[in-house]
Amino acid sequence: MGGAGRESLALSVPSNRLARLHCCFRRILNHLCNLINSLVVITKRISTDRILANLQAKVAQRIPIMISSAGNGLVAKLQEKCGSDCINTFSGARLRANGMGTMSMMWPILDSNRQTLDYTREDIMPALHGKAFVCACLNANDPLKDMRMVLQECKDMGVQSVSNIGPSISYVDHDSEIFKVLTSAGITIKNEIEMLKLAREEMDMVAIGLAFTLEDSIAICEQAKPHVFCYHAGTTKGGLKGYDSGMTIEETAEQTEYAYQKCREVHPDVILIAHGAAMESPADAQYMLDHTSGHGFWTGSSTERIPIERAVTDAVTKFASIRFSK
């Protein structure tokens, strides 16, 4: 079309319509600019000093500390929004987000540390807004990695806290033959203790210890002196992949409190957290707070796998039951 043609076309459009088109174009342009800006993700960093100050403030105010495991960014985003103090990442959470049980991480099917680092960096960190800090649960018995380099990689992505359960030898029954074989091969709780010490003493990170047995709990608290320690009373029951050991919430609280007392004997300043076994619901967590001397609780399946299973099952069942009216 020639210049005269374009001029006649412009003249044929009413001025008020041109103004509306111009306004609409500007709105679209502004929306696109905002969208592009939102894609530039700069994760907010939280220092170790700030994390510890926030935790100590909650202890002083008698407000429970809440640590939550997340296997994907959506769950982490919701947990932070609803008040979790710490988002915990580990290969077991990632695997159960894919429909497998947490203990599937114990089989040699993946590089546990690599999976934890990758999904923490790509899925979790970009989803958060800096209200909750992230704790990466690592495999300190990884024979292919220098844990100092792994911890530095965590810090580089904005993760300022680590734990020793990704997985931990403490998961394994200490009376079993496989435990004897693993420890004789150099897979030991000592390596986990050394990683926690390195994180706290040299890397300026928040160390969160965790163990399944009283013996391991005392060893970690006495030798690693973690800022936070979680006594894991057993795999959480409930849902499609939960395991019910038969332990009641009363027994869970009693066992946890005994571990707390022993841990305080060797590490009086430790922040103590409960997790696992019969602690499935908010009412269970309340019972743990009321019947132990701890400072909070750690939720895994209770605030990700189980509510997802229930919500998706309910929604899909209702949609699948729809039929044509006529």
C-alpha positions in Angstrom: 0.0 0.0 0.0 1.4 3.5 -0.9 1.7 6.5 1.4 -1.6 8.0 0.2 -3.4 4.7 1.0 -2.0 4.6 4.5 -3.0 8.2 5.1 -6.5 7.6 3.9 -6.8 4.6 6.2 -5.6 6.6 9.2 -8.1 9.4 8.4 -10.9 6.8 8.1 -10.4 5.8 11.8 -12.2 8.1 14.3 -9.9 9.9 16.6 -11.6 8.6 19.7 -11.0 5.0 18.5 -7.4 5.8 17.8 -7.1 7.0 21.4 -8.6 3.8 22.7 -6.3 1.7 20.6 -3.3 3.7 21.7 -4.3 3.2 25.4 -4.9 -0.5 24.9 -1.5 -0.9 23.2 0.2 0.9 26.1 -1.5 -1.4 28.6 -0.3 -4.5 26.7 3.2 -3.1 26.5 3.3 -2.3 30.2 2.0 -5.9 31.0 4.7 -7.4 28.8 7.4 -5.3 30.5 6.1 -6.4 34.0 6.1 -10.0 32.8 9.7 -9.8 31.6 10.8 -8.1 34.8 9.1 -10.8 36.9 11.1 -13.5 35.0 14.4 -12.0 36.4 14.6 -14.0 39.6 17.0 -12.7 42.3 16.5 -14.9 45.3 16.5 -13.0 48.6 19.4 -14.1 50.9 19.0 -14.6 54.6 22.2 -14.5 56.7 23.1 -17.0 59.4 22.9 -14.3 62.0 19.4 -13.3 60.9 18.2 -16.9 60.8 19.5 -17.6 64.3 18.1 -14.4 65.7 14.7 -15.2 64.3 14.8 -18.7 65.8 15.9 -17.5 69.2 13.2 -14.8 69.2 10.6 -17.5 68.7 12.0 -19.6 71.5 12.0 -16.6 73.8 8.4 -15.7 72.9 7.2 -19.3 73.2 6.1 -19.5 69.6 6.7 -22.9 68.0 9.3 -23.2 65.3 8.1 -25.0 62.2 10.3 -26.8 59.7 8.6 -28.2 56.6 9.9 -30.5 53.9 9.1 -29.6 50.3 9.6 -31.7 47.1 8.7 -28.9 44.7 8.4 -25.2 44.4 4.6 -24.9 44.7 4.6 -26.7 48.0 7.5 -24.6 49.2 5.8 -21.4 48.2 2.6 -22.3 50.0 4.5 -23.4 53.1 6.4 -20.1 53.3 3.1 -18.2 52.7 1.4 -20.0 55.5 4.1 -19.5 58.1 6.8 -22.2 57.9 10.1 -20.9 59.3 12.3 -23.3 57.4 11.8 -25.1 54.1 13.7 -28.4 54.1 14.8 -30.0 50.8 16.1 -33.5 50.4 16.0 -36.3 47.8 13.3 -38.2 49.8 10.9 -35.3 49.5 11.6 -35.0 45.8 11.0 -38.7 45.3 7.7 -38.7 47.3 6.6 -35.7 45.2 6.8 -38.2 42.3 4.6 -40.8 44.1 7.4 -42.9 45.7 8.0 -43.5 49.4 10.6 -41.4 51.3 12.7 -44.5 51.9 13.2 -45.0 48.1 16.1 -42.6 48.5 17.9 -45.4 50.4 18.3 -47.4 47.2 21.2 -46.7 44.8 18.9 -45.3 42.1 20.2 -41.7 42.0 22.8 -39.2 43.1 21.1 -38.0 46.2 23.2 -34.9 46.7 23.0 -33.9 43.0 19.2 -34.2 43.0 18.9 -32.2 46.2 21.1 -29.4 44.9 19.5 -29.3 41.5 15.9 -29.1 42.6 16.7 -26.8 45.5 18.4 -24.4 43.0 15.9 -24.6 40.2 12.5 -25.3 41.9 12.7 -24.1 45.6 14.9 -21.0 45.7 13.0 -19.1 42.9 9.7 -19.9 44.5 10.4 -18.2 47.8 10.3 -14.6 49.0 12.9 -14.6 51.8 10.5 -15.1 54.7 11.6 -18.7 55.3 15.1 -20.0 55.1 16.1 -23.2 53.3 17.9 -26.1 54.8 19.4 -28.6 52.3 19.5 -32.2 53.7 22.7 -33.8 52.4 24.3 -37.2 52.2 27.5 -36.7 54.2 28.6 -40.2 53.2 28.8 -39.4 49.5 32.2 -40.9 48.4 32.3 -38.9 45.2 32.1 -35.4 46.6 34.1 -33.2 48.8 31.5 -32.0 51.3 33.2 -28.6 51.6 32.5 -28.0 47.9 28.9 -29.2 48.3 28.4 -26.8 51.2 29.9 -24.0 49.2 27.5 -24.8 46.3 24.6 -24.5 48.8 25.8 -21.1 50.0 26.3 -19.9 46.4 22.6 -20.6 45.6 21.5 -18.8 48.9 21.0 -21.9 51.1 22.5 -21.0 54.5 21.5 -24.2 56.4 22.2 -27.9 56.1 21.2 -31.1 57.7 22.5 -34.7 57.7 19.5 -36.7 56.6 19.9 -36.9 52.8 19.9 -39.9 53.7 21.5 -40.7 57.0 23.0 -44.0 58.3 20.8 -43.3 61.4 17.8 -44.5 59.3 19.2 -48.0 59.2 18.4 -50.5 62.0 21.6 -50.6 64.1 21.1 -54.3 64.9 20.8 -55.3 61.3 23.4 -57.0 59.2 23.2 -54.3 56.5 24.1 -51.7 59.2 27.3 -53.6 60.0 28.2 -53.9 56.4 27.6 -50.2 55.7 29.6 -49.0 58.7 32.5 -51.4 57.9 32.6 -49.8 54.5 33.0 -46.4 56.0 29.4 -45.1 55.9 29.2 -43.8 59.4 27.4 -41.3 61.6 30.9 -39.8 62.2 31.0 -38.5 58.7 27.6 -36.8 59.3 28.9 -35.2 62.5 32.0 -33.9 60.6 29.8 -32.3 58.0 27.7 -30.6 60.6 30.8 -29.3 62.4 32.2 -28.0 59.1 29.0 -26.2 58.3 28.8 -24.5 61.7 32.4 -23.9 62.6 34.0 -23.0 59.2 31.3 -22.3 56.7 29.1 -20.0 58.8 26.0 -22.0 58.2 23.0 -23.1 60.4 23.6 -26.7 61.3 20.4 -28.8 61.9 21.1 -32.3 63.2 18.7 -35.2 63.0 18.8 -38.8 64.2 16.5 -41.8 64.7 18.2 -43.3 67.7 19.1 -42.1 71.2 22.7 -43.1 70.7 23.0 -41.1 67.4 21.1 -38.2 68.9 23.5 -37.9 71.8 26.6 -38.3 69.5 25.4 -35.6 67.2 24.5 -33.1 69.9 27.7 -33.8 71.9 30.2 -33.7 69.0 28.7 -31.5 66.3 26.9 -29.1 68.6 24.2 -28.2 66.0 22.2 -25.1 66.4 19.0 -27.1 66.0 18.4 -30.8 66.6 15.4 -32.9 65.5 14.7 -36.2 67.1 13.1 -38.4 64.4 10.7 -40.8 66.1 10.0 -42.8 62.9 8.5 -42.7 59.5 5.3 -40.7 59.5 2.1 -42.7 59.2 -0.9 -41.9 57.0 -1.7 -41.5 53.4 -0.8 -43.9 50.5 2.9 -44.3 51.3 3.0 -43.8 55.1 4.2 -46.5 57.5 2.4 -47.2 60.7 4.7 -48.8 63.3 1.9 -48.9 65.8 3.5 -46.2 68.0 0.8 -43.9 69.6 1.1 -40.2 69.9 1.6 -40.7 73.6 4.5 -43.0 73.1 5.9 -40.7 70.4 5.9 -37.8 72.9 7.4 -39.9 75.7 10.2 -41.2 73.6 10.9 -37.8 72.1 11.0 -36.1 75.5 13.5 -38.7 76.8 15.8 -38.0 73.9 15.4 -34.2 74.5 16.6 -34.6 78.1 19.6 -36.7 77.1 20.5 -34.2 74.3 20.3 -31.3 76.7 22.8 -33.0 79.1 25.5 -32.7 76.4 24.3 -29.6 74.6 22.2 -27.3 76.8 21.7 -24.5 74.3 20.3 -26.7 71.4 17.0 -25.9 69.9 14.9 -29.1 69.9 12.4 -30.1 67.3 10.0 -33.1 67.0 9.2 -35.2 64.0 7.7 -38.4 62.7 5.9 -41.5 63.9 2.4 -40.8 65.1 2.7 -37.0 64.6 0.5 -36.8 61.5 -2.0 -34.0 62.1 -2.0 -30.5 63.7 -3.7 -32.0 66.8 -0.8 -34.5 67.0 1.7 -31.6 66.8 -0.1 -29.8 69.5 0.1 -32.8 71.7 3.8 -33.0 71.1 4.2 -29.3 72.2 2.0 -29.9 75.2 3.8 -33.0 76.4 7.4 -32.4 75.6 9.9 -29.6 76.4 10.8 -29.0 72.8 10.7 -25.7 70.8 8.7 -26.8 67.7 8.1 -29.5 65.1 9.2 -30.7 61.7 6.6 -31.7 59.2 7.3 -33.8 56.2 4.5 -35.9 54.6 2.0 -34.1 56.9 2.2 -30.8 55.0 3.0 -32.0 51.5 2.3 -35.7 50.5 -0.7 -36.4 52.6 -2.7 -33.2 51.9 -1.8 -33.4 48.2 -3.1 -37.0 48.1 -6.3 -36.0 49.8 -7.0 -32.9 47.8 -6.2 -34.3 44.4 -8.1 -37.5 45.1 -11.2 -35.6 46.2 -11.1 -33.2 43.3 -10.5 -35.8 40.6 -13.1 -38.1 42.0 -15.7 -35.4 41.9 -14.8 -34.4 38.3 -14.7 -38.0 37.2 -18.2 -38.6 38.6 -19.8 -35.9 36.4 -22.3 -37.2 33.8 -24.2 -35.6 30.9 -27.5 -34.1 32.2 -29.4 -35.4 29.1 
